[in-house]
Amino acid sequence: MKKWIIISMIIVVIGGVSAWFLLGKSDQSQIVEAAAQTTTVQKGLLEVAVSGSGSVTAITDQDVTAANTLLVVDSVSVAAGDTVDKGDTLVTFNNGDVVTAPYDGEISSVSVSSGSGASQGTILLRMEDEDEVISPVTRGESSVSTDSSSGGSTGGSSLTADTVSVKEGDVVEAGATLVTFTDGSILQAPVAGTITSLSVASGDSVQSSATVAHITNYSTLQTTISVDELDVSKVAVGQAVKITASAFEDETFEGSVTKVATVGTSTNGVSTFDVTVQITDPKNLKIGMSTEASISIESKEDAVYVPVEAVYTSGDEKYVLVPTSSDDSTQSTNKITVETGITNDTFVEITSGLAEGESVQIPRDQSSGNSSQGGMMMPGGDFQGGNFGGRSGDRVPSGGAAPSSGGQGGN
């Protein structure tokens, strides 16, 4: 009985060794197969870009308040260099309001002329007193009314609307008259755009701080995208941007960076920064549409480049593996040291060591071999879990052109 037990144990051991040998050999063949994939060195335009998503907003989108009302200057009674006494008339307005000298002094400069408009607080002129101190004189300062119908001096707590010249939905130019008031003042459009709301009618009493209308310009649009903290340092005002919108999948819009936030927003330990991009020609884009934007950071014509996974790093050395064939048809690789230039998530420029058209080895998808290691064994005994580096998300143009999403240069 003992003899049979010993023989059974020997058979089990031999069977296990055989299974191990076969599995090991199979796994080795998969590793060899994984190392056999190659790609060709390309030459063309290589671009480095930073990407982000956002939505379309209006550049001009603002309230118009009664505090912006203007009085039209009728006459200016002084000129630079004139000496005046306290109470002398300086400026009169079409509604009869008069601005007088607040003290004895000399007129040092005049900022308004007949026919010009002046909002509350506008500097009309500057005066120098006996102590040689120069101070501004503004609309509403020492202002009296000679027109009893206007109810006294301007700048009170409320105004009465006389005529409303626009309606909701009207498109106006900057400077167009929106409302005239019974005191002779007028409210003009501070910017060009569409009247999206209007809250005053003839005869209404309007508080000086009240919002009278809202103007949105639908022809000048922008998108604000969120950029990762690792990439925002590469972004600067004036850089060119390519924009796509979910609503127009086959169309690309041009733009440029107009603002980069100096304060970021942190979510789950990751900070992003807002980057504002003006859209050059919005075409059919509408406010609220979602966008993807690619900001061009750096580009190079006629760059020689390979996929980032083709370049390996060992200390300060970067190298590629070039496949070779011997006389007996066996396959092997040569380790070629290279120097690199700009890089993005997909490709890296080779500035020295390779030429266009050469073949280089790249690893296959690790799932076809022993992927549990998360990497692959490199020549010389180095174990690498990943190669040159970079983040995902590149889009690769056809015809050997460059990709257009995030990355960084390296030498």
GIQUIJO-V436397 format. One record per residue. N is the residue number from 1. RES is the residue in one small letter. SS is DSSP state (~ for helix, > for strand, _ for the rest). PSI is psi as a letter, one per 30 degrees, with the letter a starting at -180 (none if undefined). NEAR is the number of other C-alpha atoms within 8 Angstrom. Layout:
[[N	RES	SS	PSI	NEAR] [N	RES	SS	PSI	NEAR]]
This chain:
[[1	m	_	e	4] [2	k	~	e	5] [3	k	~	e	6] [4	w	~	e	7] [5	i	~	e	8] [6	i	~	e	8] [7	i	~	e	8] [8	s	~	e	8] [9	m	~	e	8] [10	i	~	e	8] [11	i	~	e	8] [12	v	~	e	8] [13	v	~	e	8] [14	i	~	e	8] [15	g	~	e	8] [16	g	~	e	8] [17	v	~	e	8] [18	s	~	e	8] [19	a	~	e	8] [20	w	~	e	8] [21	f	~	e	8] [22	l	~	e	8] [23	l	~	e	8] [24	g	~	e	8] [25	k	~	e	8] [26	s	~	e	8] [27	d	~	e	10] [28	q	~	e	8] [29	s	~	e	8] [30	q	~	e	11] [31	i	~	e	10] [32	v	~	e	8] [33	e	~	e	8] [34	a	~	e	13] [35	a	_	f	10] [36	a	_	f	10] [37	q	_	k	10] [38	t	>	l	9] [39	t	>	l	9] [40	t	>	k	10] [41	v	_	k	14] [42	q	>	l	10] [43	k	>	k	10] [44	g	>	a	11] [45	l	>	k	12] [46	l	>	k	15] [47	e	>	k	15] [48	v	>	k	17] [49	a	>	l	14] [50	v	>	k	15] [51	s	>	l	11] [52	g	>	l	10] [53	s	>	l	11] [54	g	>	a	12] [55	s	>	l	12] [56	v	>	k	15] [57	t	>	l	10] [58	a	>	k	12] [59	i	_	e	9] [60	t	_	j	10] [61	d	>	i	9] [62	q	>	l	7] [63	d	>	l	9] [64	v	>	k	12] [65	t	>	l	12] [66	a	~	f	13] [67	a	~	f	9] [68	n	~	g	10] [69	t	_	k	12] [70	l	>	k	12] [71	l	>	k	13] [72	v	>	k	12] [73	v	>	k	16] [74	d	>	e	10] [75	s	>	l	10] [76	v	>	k	12] [77	s	_	f	7] [78	v	_	l	8] [79	a	_	l	9] [80	a	_	k	9] [81	g	_	f	8] [82	d	_	k	9] [83	t	>	k	8] [84	v	>	l	10] [85	d	_	l	9] [86	k	_	k	10] [87	g	_	f	8] [88	d	_	k	8] [89	t	>	k	10] [90	l	>	e	11] [91	v	>	k	13] [92	t	>	k	13] [93	f	>	l	12] [94	n	_	f	10] [95	n	_	g	11] [96	g	_	f	9] [97	d	>	k	14] [98	v	>	k	14] [99	v	>	k	14] [100	t	>	l	13] [101	a	_	k	13] [102	p	_	f	8] [103	y	_	l	8] [104	d	_	k	11] [105	g	>	a	12] [106	e	>	k	12] [107	i	>	j	16] [108	s	>	e	12] [109	s	>	l	10] [110	v	>	k	10] [111	s	_	f	7] [112	v	_	l	9] [113	s	_	l	8] [114	s	_	k	9] [115	g	_	f	8] [116	s	_	l	8] [117	g	>	l	8] [118	a	>	k	12] [119	s	>	l	11] [120	q	_	k	12] [121	g	_	f	8] [122	t	_	k	8] [123	i	>	j	10] [124	l	>	e	12] [125	l	>	l	13] [126	r	>	k	13] [127	m	>	k	13] [128	e	>	k	13] [129	d	_	a	11] [130	e	_	f	7] [131	d	_	g	5] [132	e	_	g	6] [133	v	_	k	7] [134	i	>	k	9] [135	s	>	l	7] [136	p	>	l	9] [137	v	>	k	10] [138	t	>	l	11] [139	r	_	k	13] [140	g	_	f	11] [141	e	_	k	9] [142	s	_	h	9] [143	s	>	k	12] [144	v	>	l	10] [145	s	>	k	14] [146	t	_	g	8] [147	d	_	j	10] [148	s	~	f	7] [149	s	~	f	7] [150	s	~	f	11] [151	g	_	g	8] [152	g	_	a	10] [153	s	_	l	11] [154	t	_	l	10] [155	g	_	g	8] [156	g	_	a	7] [157	s	_	f	6] [158	s	>	l	9] [159	l	>	l	12] [160	t	>	k	11] [161	a	>	k	16] [162	d	>	e	10] [163	t	>	k	9] [164	v	>	j	12] [165	s	_	f	7] [166	v	_	l	7] [167	k	_	l	8] [168	e	_	k	9] [169	g	_	f	8] [170	d	_	k	8] [171	v	>	k	8] [172	v	>	l	10] [173	e	_	l	9] [174	a	_	k	10] [175	g	_	f	8] [176	a	_	k	8] [177	t	>	k	10] [178	l	>	e	11] [179	v	>	k	13] [180	t	>	k	13] [181	f	>	l	12] [182	t	_	f	11] [183	d	_	g	11] [184	g	_	f	10] [185	s	_	l	12] [186	i	>	l	12] [187	l	>	k	12] [188	q	>	l	13] [189	a	_	k	13] [190	p	_	f	7] [191	v	_	l	9] [192	a	_	k	11] [193	g	>	a	13] [194	t	>	k	13] [195	i	>	j	15] [196	t	>	f	10] [197	s	>	k	9] [198	l	>	k	10] [199	s	_	h	7] [200	v	_	k	10] [201	a	_	l	8] [202	s	_	k	8] [203	g	_	f	7] [204	d	_	k	8] [205	s	>	k	8] [206	v	>	k	11] [207	q	>	k	9] [208	s	_	f	12] [209	s	_	g	7] [210	a	_	k	9] [211	t	>	k	10] [212	v	>	e	11] [213	a	>	l	13] [214	h	>	k	13] [215	i	>	k	16] [216	t	>	k	12] [217	n	_	j	13] [218	y	_	f	10] [219	s	_	f	5] [220	t	_	j	11] [221	l	>	l	14] [222	q	>	l	12] [223	t	>	k	13] [224	t	>	j	13] [225	i	>	l	14] [226	s	>	k	11] [227	v	>	k	13] [228	d	>	k	10] [229	e	_	f	11] [230	l	_	f	5] [231	d	_	f	11] [232	v	~	f	9] [233	s	~	f	7] [234	k	~	f	6] [235	v	_	k	11] [236	a	_	l	9] [237	v	_	k	9] [238	g	_	f	7] [239	q	_	k	11] [240	a	>	k	10] [241	v	>	k	13] [242	k	>	k	12] [243	i	>	k	12] [244	t	>	l	12] [245	a	>	k	12] [246	s	_	e	8] [247	a	_	f	6] [248	f	>	i	7] [249	e	>	e	7] [250	d	>	g	4] [251	e	>	k	7] [252	t	>	k	8] [253	f	>	k	11] [254	e	>	l	11] [255	g	>	a	13] [256	s	>	l	13] [257	v	>	k	15] [258	t	>	f	10] [259	k	>	k	9] [260	v	>	k	12] [261	a	_	k	8] [262	t	_	f	5] [263	v	_	k	5] [264	g	_	l	10] [265	t	>	k	7] [266	s	>	k	8] [267	t	>	k	6] [268	n	_	h	4] [269	g	_	g	5] [270	v	>	k	8] [271	s	>	k	10] [272	t	>	l	11] [273	f	>	k	15] [274	d	>	k	11] [275	v	>	k	13] [276	t	>	k	12] [277	v	>	k	14] [278	q	>	k	13] [279	i	>	k	13] [280	t	_	e	8] [281	d	_	j	7] [282	p	_	f	10] [283	k	_	c	4] [284	n	_	g	4] [285	l	_	k	7] [286	k	_	l	7] [287	i	_	k	10] [288	g	_	f	7] [289	m	_	k	11] [290	s	>	k	11] [291	t	>	l	13] [292	e	>	k	12] [293	a	>	k	13] [294	s	>	j	13] [295	i	>	k	13] [296	s	>	j	14] [297	i	>	e	11] [298	e	>	k	8] [299	s	>	l	9] [300	k	>	k	8] [301	e	>	l	7] [302	d	>	h	8] [303	a	>	k	11] [304	v	>	k	14] [305	y	>	l	12] [306	v	>	l	14] [307	p	>	k	9] [308	v	~	e	14] [309	e	~	f	11] [310	a	~	f	14] [311	v	_	k	12] [312	y	>	l	10] [313	t	>	k	10] [314	s	>	j	7] [315	g	_	b	4] [316	d	_	f	5] [317	e	>	k	8] [318	k	>	k	11] [319	y	>	l	11] [320	v	>	l	13] [321	l	>	k	12] [322	v	>	k	11] [323	p	>	k	12] [324	t	>	l	8] [325	s	>	k	8] [326	s	_	l	8] [327	d	_	e	5] [328	d	_	g	4] [329	s	_	g	6] [330	t	_	k	7] [331	q	>	k	8] [332	s	>	l	8] [333	t	>	l	8] [334	n	>	k	8] [335	k	>	j	8] [336	i	>	k	9] [337	t	>	k	9] [338	v	_	l	13] [339	e	>	k	10] [340	t	>	l	11] [341	g	>	b	11] [342	i	>	l	12] [343	t	>	k	15] [344	n	_	a	17] [345	d	_	f	14] [346	t	_	e	12] [347	f	>	l	12] [348	v	>	k	13] [349	e	>	k	13] [350	i	>	j	14] [351	t	>	f	10] [352	s	>	k	7] [353	g	_	f	9] [354	l	_	l	10] [355	a	_	l	7] [356	e	_	k	9] [357	g	_	f	7] [358	e	_	l	8] [359	s	>	k	10] [360	v	>	l	13] [361	q	>	k	14] [362	i	_	k	12] [363	p	_	k	11] [364	r	_	l	9] [365	d	_	k	6] [366	q	~	f	11] [367	s	~	f	6] [368	s	~	f	9] [369	g	_	b	9] [370	n	_	i	10] [371	s	~	f	9] [372	s	~	f	4] [373	q	~	f	6] [374	g	_	g	7] [375	g	_	a	10] [376	m	>	l	8] [377	m	>	k	8] [378	m	_	l	8] [379	p	~	k	5] [380	g	~	g	4] [381	g	~	g	6] [382	d	_	k	8] [383	f	>	k	8] [384	q	>	k	9] [385	g	_	i	7] [386	g	_	l	7] [387	n	_	c	11] [388	f	_	e	10] [389	g	_	l	8] [390	g	_	l	10] [391	r	_	l	7] [392	s	_	l	6] [393	g	_	g	7] [394	d	_	k	11] [395	r	_	k	7] [396	v	>	j	9] [397	p	_	l	8] [398	s	_	l	5] [399	g	_	g	4] [400	g	_	g	9] [401	a	_	l	10] [402	a	_	l	10] [403	p	>	l	14] [404	s	_	h	13] [405	s	_	l	16] [406	g	_	l	14] [407	g	_	a	13] [408	q	_	l	9] [409	g	_	l	8] [410	g	_	l	7] [411	n	_	none	6]]
